[in-house]
């Protein structure tokens, strides 16, 4: 699931050394993102993730 678009290769690739980071957003709200490295050319890759899903306690 650590797939992102490499702007140098112009293709979707699996990120190497992927890790989740938090970005600052509007109004102080943090957004989640993944950052890593392209395994082919070594360019830094970045992908913004959706909101974290809350698990409903039953």
N, C-alpha and C positions, 0 to 999 in steps of 0.2 A: 504493500500500500504506500510505500515511500516513493511513489512515482511523481516526477515533476518534469516540466518542459525546460530543455537546455536551449538557451537563445543562441549559443555559438554553433551547436550541432543542428539546430532547428528540428529537434525530435524529442519525443517523450522518452525518458530513461529512468531507471531505478537509481535513486540517490545512494551514494556511498557515504558512510559516516553520518547518517541522518540523525538529527536530534530536534526535539520540540523546543521552541522558544516562545516567549510572550512579547507581543508588540504593544506599544502604547497606542490607544485609539482616541477618538473624539470623546470628550467628557470624562476622561480618565478611565474609560473602559478598556480592559486588556483584550487583545485578540490573539488567538493561537496561530502558530505557523510552524512549518518544518523547514529546516535548512540543512544543506548537505553539499556534496561535491559530485560533479559528473564523472562517472568512471572512465569515460572515453577521452575527454579533453581536459579535465581538471578544473573546469569553470564552476564557480559557486552557483548553486541552485537554490530556489526559494519557492515555497508553496504555502499560500494562506489556507488554513483549515476552517471548517465550520465550527459552530458553537458546540461546546461540550454538552453531551446529552445527560440530563439528570436521570438517575435511576430512582423510580418511585418505590418507596418503602411500603410493602403490603402488610 
